[in-house]
């Protein structure tokens, strides 16, 4: 009788088992007792045929994971940053981009399960497409913003829809990377699923850290948003193409190999062409947004600053982050209304928060009793522009050459925390609208509490509170917040913005202000000032829009979103 798994040869005898020995039981799925057999690959493909050792192959795959993760996070941050600039309200933009992208990543992982049998070719195609979509996303968004007139400010228009579309597409492609990379790393060397996931995610998260730090500290300041995104797409295409075509080329058919080569070369050519033309594109887009009178356009550490006009009789306009901040044709109405009511009383020592353009300081210096003006402005390059640009310095009366004016480069909130108490007779808050998320803390109860602390007895605080007609809830929230800080208020507004300036920028057609002090302030201007409108009528007009019962805005609970 022939024992199982044994073959009797003619003329031979089977040796009996030796006493004291045991025969190893047959393992399931083995051909011989005591011999283990590796489980078959899940995808139906055998181990990868690599041109390098297994250890080197694993290292190269994890390096590819690292680079692709860094590129993916740069795409996410670029969408958030550009959307905040184009549309505003950075909290909303970050929430929409990240939530849509994470949702899409889950869908992408599910869809990519079908590609695991062709993991190498699938990963190469995904990376080429991701490099193209992610690398071109900034230019596409800016083009829609510039040439369709979609100035944002609400979730409507081409820029908003395109933002969601890019977030969805990039998230799908990033999500598709995970199952494909898991398949590739397992085909190099089989290991338990937990260990493979740990290795993969470790490289992914470290890459995300590097990408997240590189974007604000390296790519954005050195290259700008458009070029930084194009460079990121180029790195993404090179890393994905090199990994697949260099390490897994023996697993590709000749047709798949050539298709990937052509696709990657095409993507690199498109990104390189865009990088060469990016300066011309940005110049043309800037002209579409601001008109053809752009004289100065620069990115500071704080914001984008653009000056238009100011020569040949054309009015000077100052834009900060795409929003009209100063129009030479009507800025005097704003700055006179902001400053002069607060100067009714002692005003020897004046603090201006913001106002780096020098125009509020110009109005302050019209009062002869002023001995000291401290300007706290975060953007030093804006101050330098206001000092050196001929048109802007003429408009502000060359105030930065006045020995009474001292500029402090600091964040207004942090500076107020260290400022001496009771040091100023007047505080002028000349800051961007409260609806801009980056300004929210400068319209908080804590901020006004600090401003109250630096006021001398009988001192006054003047606050730019945004438009009344178009954003009454935000305006009256500012009033409620100032009152919550222990000050008594008189709100008022000034209408009559120049129609041409308003139509060019879709800027609000009125300005709202809040005058405050420990005792109820008197809404009038000192004798001899150039601004003598009907302030009481302005206050009554604003009062008719009052919204009662609004809670104050605080650092941890901002309430300015409409």
Secondary structure per residue as TSV (DSSP state, phi and psi in degrees):
chain	resnum	aa	ss	phi	psi
A	1	X	-	360.0	136.2
A	2	X	-	-94.3	127.0
A	3	X	-	-66.1	149.5
A	4	X	T	-57.1	144.4
A	5	X	T	66.0	14.1
A	6	X	-	-125.1	147.0
A	7	X	-	-118.8	126.4
A	8	X	-	-87.5	124.4
A	9	X	-	-92.9	142.6
A	10	X	T	-58.5	136.2
A	11	X	T	80.4	11.5
A	12	X	-	-122.1	161.1
A	13	X	-	-123.0	149.0
A	14	X	-	-91.3	124.4
A	15	X	-	-72.8	134.9
A	16	X	-	-70.9	157.5
A	17	X	-	-65.1	140.8
A	18	X	-	-75.9	143.3
A	19	X	T	-60.1	144.7
A	20	X	T	81.2	5.1
A	21	X	-	-112.1	155.6
A	22	X	-	-122.5	146.7
A	23	X	-	-94.1	125.9
A	24	X	-	-65.9	134.1
A	25	X	-	-66.2	149.7
A	26	X	-	-67.9	134.7
A	27	X	-	-85.7	144.2
A	28	X	T	-59.2	134.2
A	29	X	T	78.7	16.1
A	30	X	-	-111.5	161.5
A	31	X	S	-94.9	-21.3
A	32	X	S	-137.1	149.3
A	33	X	T	-60.0	137.8
A	34	X	T	77.3	6.1
A	35	X	-	-113.7	124.1
A	36	X	-	-92.6	146.3
A	37	X	-	-121.2	134.1
A	38	X	-	-63.9	141.5
A	39	X	-	-64.4	150.7
A	40	X	-	-68.4	151.1
A	41	X	-	-58.5	142.7
A	42	X	T	-68.0	-32.6
A	43	X	T	-85.1	-6.3
A	44	X	S	90.5	-0.3
A	45	X	-	-107.5	151.2
A	46	X	-	-81.1	-174.4
A	47	X	S	-59.1	148.9
A	48	X	-	-66.7	142.6
A	49	X	-	-93.7	102.2
A	50	X	-	-101.1	147.3
A	51	X	S	-82.9	0.0
A	52	X	S	-131.2	177.6
A	53	X	-	-70.3	163.9
A	54	X	H	-60.8	-43.6
A	55	X	H	-62.9	-43.3
A	56	X	H	-65.4	-39.6
A	57	X	H	-61.7	-43.6
A	58	X	H	-63.4	-40.8
A	59	X	H	-62.3	-42.1
A	60	X	H	-66.1	-38.2
A	61	X	H	-64.6	-45.4
A	62	X	H	-65.9	-34.0
A	63	X	H	-64.8	-38.8
A	64	X	H	-63.6	-39.8
A	65	X	H	-59.9	-44.8
A	66	X	H	-58.1	-49.6
A	67	X	H	-67.0	-44.0
A	68	X	H	-65.6	-36.0
A	69	X	H	-66.4	-40.8
A	70	X	H	-62.1	-43.4
A	71	X	H	-64.3	-41.7
A	72	X	H	-60.5	-41.0
A	73	X	H	-71.1	-33.3
A	74	X	H	-61.6	-41.1
A	75	X	H	-60.0	-43.6
A	76	X	H	-61.5	-49.0
A	77	X	H	-65.8	-36.2
A	78	X	H	-63.2	-41.8
A	79	X	H	-63.9	-42.4
A	80	X	H	-63.8	-46.3
A	81	X	H	-65.5	-46.0
A	82	X	H	-69.2	-38.1
A	83	X	H	-66.0	-37.2
A	84	X	H	-63.3	-36.4
A	85	X	H	-72.3	-43.2
A	86	X	H	-76.3	-40.5
A	87	X	T	-107.6	-30.8
A	88	X	-	92.4	-179.9
A	89	X	-	54.6	73.4
A	90	X	H	-63.1	-28.2
A	91	X	H	-63.6	-45.6
A	92	X	H	-63.6	-43.9
A	93	X	H	-61.8	-45.5
A	94	X	H	-62.9	-41.1
A	95	X	H	-64.1	-44.9
A	96	X	H	-66.0	-49.7
A	97	X	H	-60.3	-49.6
A	98	X	H	-69.6	-40.6
A	99	X	H	-68.0	-43.4
A	100	X	H	-63.9	-40.2
A	101	X	H	-68.0	-42.5
A	102	X	H	-65.2	-41.5
A	103	X	H	-59.0	-45.3
A	104	X	H	-66.4	-31.9
A	105	X	H	-62.4	-39.5
A	106	X	H	-63.2	-42.7
A	107	X	H	-63.6	-41.8
A	108	X	H	-61.4	-38.6
A	109	X	H	-63.5	-40.5
A	110	X	H	-66.1	-43.8
A	111	X	H	-64.9	-38.1
A	112	X	H	-71.0	-14.3
A	113	X	G	-57.5	-32.0
A	114	X	G	-72.3	-14.0
A	115	X	G	-97.8	2.3
A	116	X	G	-65.5	-27.8
A	117	X	G	-65.7	-21.6
A	118	X	G	-125.3	53.8
A	119	X	H	-61.5	-42.5
A	120	X	H	-65.7	-50.4
A	121	X	H	-64.0	-39.9
A	122	X	H	-63.8	-43.1
A	123	X	H	-65.3	-40.8
A	124	X	H	-61.0	-41.6
A	125	X	H	-67.2	-41.3
A	126	X	H	-61.9	-44.1
A	127	X	H	-68.3	-37.2
A	128	X	H	-63.7	-43.4
A	129	X	H	-68.7	-39.6
A	130	X	H	-64.1	-40.1
A	131	X	H	-62.9	-39.8
A	132	X	H	-69.5	-48.8
A	133	X	H	-67.8	-49.0
A	134	X	H	-66.5	-41.9
A	135	X	H	-66.9	-30.9
A	136	X	H	-94.7	-3.8
A	137	X	H	-62.1	-41.7
A	138	X	H	-65.0	-44.1
A	139	X	H	-65.2	-39.5
A	140	X	H	-64.8	-44.9
A	141	X	H	-62.7	-43.9
A	142	X	H	-67.9	-34.8
A	143	X	H	-64.7	-44.4
A	144	X	H	-63.2	-42.5
A	145	X	H	-60.4	-42.9
A	146	X	H	-76.8	-43.9
A	147	X	H	-98.0	-7.4
A	148	X	H	-102.9	-6.2
A	149	X	-	73.9	19.2
A	150	X	-	-81.8	91.2
A	151	X	-	-81.6	-4.4
A	152	X	-	75.6	-152.9
A	153	X	S	94.9	-11.3
A	154	X	S	-157.2	166.5
A	155	X	S	-85.1	74.5
A	156	X	-	-156.6	155.7
A	157	X	S	99.5	170.4
A	158	X	H	-61.0	-41.3
A	159	X	H	-60.7	-39.9
A	160	X	H	-66.1	-47.0
A	161	X	H	-65.2	-40.8
A	162	X	H	-66.4	-35.4
A	163	X	H	-59.6	-47.0
A	164	X	H	-63.5	-41.7
A	165	X	H	-61.0	-45.0
A	166	X	H	-67.1	-39.3
A	167	X	H	-60.6	-41.8
A	168	X	H	-66.4	-46.9
A	169	X	H	-65.1	-45.7
A	170	X	H	-65.8	-40.1
A	171	X	H	-62.7	-41.8
A	172	X	H	-58.9	-44.8
A	173	X	H	-70.9	-38.9
A	174	X	H	-65.2	-41.2
A	175	X	H	-64.0	-33.3
A	176	X	H	-68.5	-19.9
A	177	X	H	-65.7	-36.5
A	178	X	H	-62.1	-56.6
A	179	X	H	-64.1	-32.0
A	180	X	H	-69.9	-42.7
A	181	X	H	-66.6	-36.2
A	182	X	H	-61.2	-41.7
A	183	X	H	-65.0	-42.5
A	184	X	H	-66.0	-42.3
A	185	X	H	-70.3	-31.0
A	186	X	H	-73.4	-30.3
A	187	X	H	-73.9	-21.0
A	188	X	H	-75.4	-46.9
A	189	X	S	-154.8	121.0
A	190	X	-	-67.3	134.9
A	191	X	-	-148.4	168.7
A	192	X	-	-62.3	151.4
A	193	X	H	-59.3	-40.1
A	194	X	H	-61.7	-42.9
A	195	X	H	-65.8	-40.1
A	196	X	H	-65.2	-42.8
A	197	X	H	-62.9	-41.8
A	198	X	H	-61.7	-44.9
A	199	X	H	-62.9	-45.9
A	200	X	H	-63.6	-47.7
A	201	X	H	-70.6	-31.0
A	202	X	H	-62.1	-47.2
A	203	X	H	-64.6	-38.1
A	204	X	H	-64.3	-46.7
A	205	X	H	-71.0	-36.9
A	206	X	H	-66.3	-40.1
A	207	X	H	-61.8	-40.5
A	208	X	H	-62.4	-38.8
A	209	X	H	-60.5	-46.6
A	210	X	H	-64.3	-43.7
A	211	X	H	-63.6	-40.7
A	212	X	H	-64.9	-33.4
A	213	X	H	-82.7	-33.3
A	214	X	H	-68.0	-34.7
A	215	X	I	-62.4	-54.4
A	216	X	I	-78.0	-28.6
A	217	X	I	-99.0	-15.9
A	218	X	I	-127.8	-59.3
A	219	X	I	-68.0	-49.3
A	220	X	H	-65.0	-49.1
A	221	X	H	-69.3	-31.7
A	222	X	H	-86.2	-37.2
A	223	X	H	-113.8	-22.7
A	224	X	H	83.5	166.6
A	225	X	H	-64.9	-44.8
A	226	X	H	-68.0	-52.6
A	227	X	H	-66.0	-38.2
A	228	X	H	-60.1	-40.3
A	229	X	H	-70.7	-38.2
A	230	X	H	-64.3	-41.4
A	231	X	H	-64.8	-40.1
A	232	X	H	-61.9	-43.0
A	233	X	H	-61.9	-37.9
A	234	X	H	-64.1	-45.5
A	235	X	H	-61.5	-40.7
A	236	X	H	-61.4	-46.3
A	237	X	H	-64.7	-42.0
A	238	X	H	-65.6	-44.0
A	239	X	H	-64.7	-47.3
A	240	X	H	-64.9	-45.3
A	241	X	H	-65.6	-41.5
A	242	X	H	-65.4	-39.0
A	243	X	H	-64.2	-47.3
A	244	X	H	-74.1	-49.8
A	245	X	H	-75.5	-24.7
A	246	X	H	-90.0	-38.0
A	247	X	H	-98.5	-35.5
A	248	X	S	-115.6	22.7
A	249	X	G	-64.2	-28.2
A	250	X	G	-72.0	-15.0
A	251	X	G	-90.4	-2.9
A	252	X	S	-100.6	143.7
A	253	X	-	-70.4	162.1
A	254	X	H	-59.3	-39.9
A	255	X	H	-66.0	-43.9
A	256	X	H	-64.2	-38.9
A	257	X	H	-62.6	-46.7
A	258	X	H	-66.9	-38.1
A	259	X	H	-61.6	-42.6
A	260	X	H	-66.6	-39.7
A	261	X	H	-61.0	-47.8
A	262	X	H	-64.2	-42.2
A	263	X	H	-62.6	-46.7
A	264	X	H	-66.4	-40.1
A	265	X	H	-64.6	-38.5
A	266	X	H	-63.9	-43.5
A	267	X	H	-63.3	-45.5
A	268	X	H	-62.9	-38.2
A	269	X	H	-65.5	-42.3
A	270	X	H	-64.1	-44.9
A	271	X	H	-66.2	-39.7
A	272	X	H	-65.6	-40.8
A	273	X	H	-63.0	-42.4
A	274	X	H	-63.3	-39.1
A	275	X	H	-65.0	-37.1
A	276	X	H	-67.1	-36.5
A	277	X	H	-94.2	2.7
A	278	X	H	-63.6	-35.7
A	279	X	H	-66.3	-43.7
A	280	X	H	-64.7	-39.9
A	281	X	H	-62.1	-46.4
A	282	X	H	-65.0	-36.6
A	283	X	H	-67.0	-43.6
A	284	X	H	-66.1	-40.3
A	285	X	H	-65.9	-38.3
A	286	X	H	-64.7	-39.3
A	287	X	H	-66.0	-36.2
A	288	X	H	-65.6	-33.8
A	289	X	H	-81.9	-48.5
A	290	X	H	-103.9	-4.7
A	291	X	-	92.7	178.1
A	292	X	T	-91.3	6.4
A	293	X	T	-96.9	22.4
A	294	X	E	-66.8	123.1
A	295	X	E	-106.4	-37.9
A	296	X	E	-132.2	131.8
A	297	X	E	-143.8	117.6
A	298	X	E	-148.4	150.5
A	299	X	E	-101.7	114.6
A	300	X	-	-90.4	-176.9
A	301	X	S	-69.5	-12.3
A	302	X	S	-110.7	-38.1
A	303	X	-	-164.9	173.6
A	304	X	E	-92.1	132.1
A	305	X	E	-118.8	126.0
A	306	X	E	-131.1	131.2
A	307	X	E	-113.9	131.5
A	308	X	E	-125.3	154.4
A	309	X	-	67.2	-155.2
A	310	X	-	88.6	2.5
A	311	X	S	-133.6	158.5
A	312	X	T	53.6	36.0
A	313	X	T	79.3	1.1
A	314	X	-	-85.0	138.2
A	315	X	-	-65.6	144.4
A	316	X	-	-82.8	133.8
A	317	X	E	-123.0	137.8
A	318	X	E	-116.0	122.4
A	319	X	E	-111.7	134.5
A	320	X	E	-119.4	119.1
A	321	X	T	51.9	42.9
A	322	X	T	81.6	-3.1
A	323	X	E	-107.7	135.0
A	324	X	E	-66.5	116.5
A	325	X	E	-99.9	-37.8
A	326	X	E	-138.5	129.8
A	327	X	E	-117.9	122.8
A	328	X	T	-60.9	-20.4
A	329	X	T	-79.2	-20.2
A	330	X	T	-141.1	5.2
A	331	X	H	-62.7	-26.1
A	332	X	H	-62.9	-33.3
A	333	X	H	-63.5	-44.0
A	334	X	H	-64.2	-53.2
A	335	X	H	-71.4	-34.5
A	336	X	H	-65.8	-41.9
A	337	X	H	-68.0	-33.1
A	338	X	H	-71.2	-44.1
A	339	X	H	-90.9	-50.0
A	340	X	G	-65.3	-38.8
A	341	X	G	-59.7	-33.0
A	342	X	G	-73.2	-18.4
A	343	X	G	-86.9	3.8
A	344	X	S	-79.2	91.0
A	345	X	S	138.5	-171.4
A	346	X	-	-56.0	136.1
A	347	X	-	-151.0	38.1
A	348	X	S	-70.3	-36.2
A	349	X	E	-117.9	119.9
A	350	X	E	-125.8	137.5
A	351	X	E	-114.8	126.8
A	352	X	E	-112.4	119.1
A	353	X	E	-97.8	118.2
A	354	X	E	82.5	-148.0
A	355	X	-	65.6	35.7
A	356	X	T	-64.8	-16.9
A	357	X	T	-70.6	-13.3
A	358	X	S	84.2	0.4
A	359	X	H	-77.2	-37.2
A	360	X	H	-67.1	-37.0
A	361	X	H	-63.3	-37.0
A	362	X	H	-55.8	-44.1
A	363	X	H	-69.9	-35.5
A	364	X	H	-61.9	-43.0
A	365	X	T	-73.6	-6.6
A	366	X	T	-68.1	-16.7
A	367	X	S	-95.1	118.1
A	368	X	T	-65.2	-22.3
A	369	X	T	-79.2	-4.5
A	370	X	-	-70.3	126.7
A	371	X	-	-109.6	-24.2
A	372	X	E	-149.7	132.3
A	373	X	E	-130.0	115.6
A	374	X	E	-101.8	126.7
A	375	X	E	-110.3	117.8
A	376	X	E	-102.9	105.8
A	377	X	-	-133.0	128.2
A	378	X	S	-74.3	-35.1
A	379	X	-	-91.5	95.9
A	380	X	H	-69.0	-27.8
A	381	X	H	-71.9	-30.0
A	382	X	H	-66.0	-42.0
A	383	X	H	-61.3	-43.4
A	384	X	H	-63.7	-38.1
A	385	X	H	-63.6	-42.2
A	386	X	H	-65.7	-23.7
A	387	X	H	-84.0	-34.6
A	388	X	H	-108.4	-27.9
A	389	X	-	-69.1	129.0
A	390	X	H	-61.7	-48.1
A	391	X	H	-68.2	-43.6
A	392	X	H	-69.9	-38.7
A	393	X	H	-69.0	-33.6
A	394	X	H	-67.8	-37.5
A	395	X	H	-66.5	-37.7
A	396	X	T	-89.1	5.5
A	397	X	T	73.2	23.8
A	398	X	T	55.3	42.5
A	399	X	G	-65.5	-27.4
A	400	X	G	-76.4	-2.6
A	401	X	G	-94.1	-2.1
A	402	X	S	-80.8	128.6
A	403	X	T	-65.8	-16.0
A	404	X	T	-78.3	-12.8
A	405	X	E	-96.8	127.2
A	406	X	E	-125.0	129.4
A	407	X	E	-102.7	130.9
A	408	X	E	-115.5	120.2
A	409	X	-	-85.0	99.4
A	410	X	S	-163.9	160.5
A	411	X	-	-73.4	131.7
A	412	X	H	-60.4	-39.4
A	413	X	H	-64.8	-50.7
A	414	X	H	-64.3	-36.6
A	415	X	H	-67.2	-40.0
A	416	X	H	-62.6	-30.3
A	417	X	H	-65.3	-25.9
A	418	X	H	-104.5	-5.6
A	419	X	S	-71.1	148.9
A	420	X	-	-68.4	143.1
A	421	X	T	-74.4	141.7
A	422	X	T	67.3	26.6
A	423	X	-	-88.2	-14.1
A	424	X	E	-130.2	142.8
A	425	X	E	-81.2	-31.8
A	426	X	E	-138.4	136.0
A	427	X	E	-121.4	124.4
A	428	X	E	-111.7	117.8
A	429	X	E	-98.7	93.2
A	430	X	E	-103.4	74.2
A	431	X	-	-118.2	162.1
A	432	X	-	-59.1	167.0
A	433	X	-	-56.4	146.9
A	434	X	T	-65.7	-19.1
A	435	X	T	-70.8	-15.8
A	436	X	S	-78.9	122.6
A	437	X	G	-57.8	-37.5
A	438	X	G	-65.3	-18.5
A	439	X	G	-95.9	-3.7
A	440	X	G	-58.8	-41.1
A	441	X	G	-67.0	-22.7
A	442	X	G	-83.9	3.2
A	443	X	G	-125.7	27.9
A	444	X	S	-98.2	163.9
A	445	X	H	-62.1	-37.2
A	446	X	H	-63.4	-40.8
A	447	X	H	-63.9	-45.7
A	448	X	H	-69.7	-27.6
A	449	X	H	-64.5	-40.2
A	450	X	H	-66.6	-40.9
A	451	X	H	-63.4	-37.8
A	452	X	H	-61.6	-36.3
A	453	X	H	-67.0	-28.6
A	454	X	H	-89.3	-4.8
A	455	X	E	-77.8	135.9
A	456	X	E	-73.6	168.7
A	457	X	E	-57.4	127.4
A	458	X	E	79.6	4.3
A	459	X	E	-70.9	158.3
A	460	X	E	-121.5	147.4
A	461	X	E	-117.3	126.2
A	462	X	E	-111.6	128.1
A	463	X	E	-123.7	127.9
A	464	X	E	-76.5	118.8
A	465	X	E	-113.5	14.1
A	466	X	E	84.7	174.2
A	467	X	-	-69.2	147.2
A	468	X	S	-91.8	-45.9
A	469	X	S	-65.2	-43.4
A	470	X	S	-90.7	-22.5
A	471	X	-	-137.3	62.4
A	472	X	H	-63.9	-33.8
A	473	X	H	-64.7	-43.3
A	474	X	H	-64.2	-41.3
A	475	X	H	-60.9	-47.8
A	476	X	H	-75.2	-20.2
A	477	X	H	-68.6	-38.3
A	478	X	H	-59.4	-46.3
A	479	X	H	-59.9	-45.9
A	480	X	H	-63.8	-34.9
A	481	X	H	-70.7	-41.8
A	482	X	H	-63.0	-42.0
A	483	X	H	-65.4	-35.6
A	484	X	H	-65.9	-21.6
A	485	X	T	-83.0	4.2
A	486	X	T	94.9	18.8
A	487	X	-	-114.7	152.3
A	488	X	E	-97.9	144.9
A	489	X	E	-127.7	155.8
A	490	X	E	-132.8	106.0
A	491	X	E	-82.3	148.3
A	492	X	E	-156.5	165.1
A	493	X	E	-138.8	161.4
A	494	X	E	-132.5	122.7
A	495	X	E	-100.5	-176.0
A	496	X	-	93.7	31.1
A	497	X	-	-62.7	146.5
A	498	X	-	-58.1	122.1
A	499	X	H	-59.5	-36.0
A	500	X	H	-65.2	-42.2
A	501	X	H	-65.4	-42.2
A	502	X	H	-65.1	-39.6
A	503	X	H	-71.4	-32.3
A	504	X	H	-66.4	-34.9
A	505	X	H	-119.2	0.4
A	506	X	T	55.1	33.0
A	507	X	-	-76.6	156.2
A	508	X	-	-58.5	151.2
A	509	X	S	-94.2	5.1
A	510	X	E	-147.6	168.4
A	511	X	E	-126.0	142.0
A	512	X	E	-115.4	145.6
A	513	X	E	-137.9	157.3
A	514	X	E	-129.8	123.2
A	515	X	E	-101.8	130.3
A	516	X	E	-140.3	152.4
A	517	X	E	-162.2	174.0
A	518	X	S	-65.6	-39.6
A	519	X	S	-97.4	159.1
A	520	X	-	-60.2	123.8
A	521	X	-	-76.0	155.9
A	522	X	-	-96.4	123.1
A	523	X	-	-86.8	84.5
A	524	X	-	-155.4	166.2
A	525	X	-	-107.9	153.6
A	526	X	-	-63.5	152.7
A	527	X	T	-59.3	141.6
A	528	X	T	88.5	-1.7
A	529	X	-	-79.1	152.7
A	530	X	S	-73.3	-14.8
A	531	X	-	-105.5	102.9
A	532	X	-	-130.6	65.1
A	533	X	-	-86.9	-174.4
A	534	X	-	-84.8	83.8
A	535	X	H	-65.0	-37.0
A	536	X	H	-66.6	-38.2
A	537	X	H	-64.0	-38.3
A	538	X	H	-62.5	-40.9
A	539	X	H	-66.3	-40.1
A	540	X	H	-65.4	-37.5
A	541	X	H	-64.3	-41.1
A	542	X	H	-67.4	-38.8
A	543	X	H	-61.2	-30.7
A	544	X	T	-66.8	-16.6
A	545	X	T	-97.9	3.3
A	546	X	-	-55.2	137.7
A	547	X	-	-114.2	117.8
A	548	X	-	-91.1	162.6
A	549	X	S	76.0	14.4
A	550	X	-	-78.9	133.9
A	551	X	-	-76.7	156.0
A	552	X	-	-71.2	156.7
A	553	X	-	-91.2	133.5
A	554	X	-	-123.8	172.9
A	555	X	S	-60.3	-40.6
A	556	X	S	-92.0	-8.2
A	557	X	S	-141.0	73.0
A	558	X	-	-68.4	143.5
A	559	X	-	-130.9	29.8
A	560	X	-	-99.1	-3.3
A	561	X	-	-73.9	126.9
A	562	X	-	-87.4	360.0
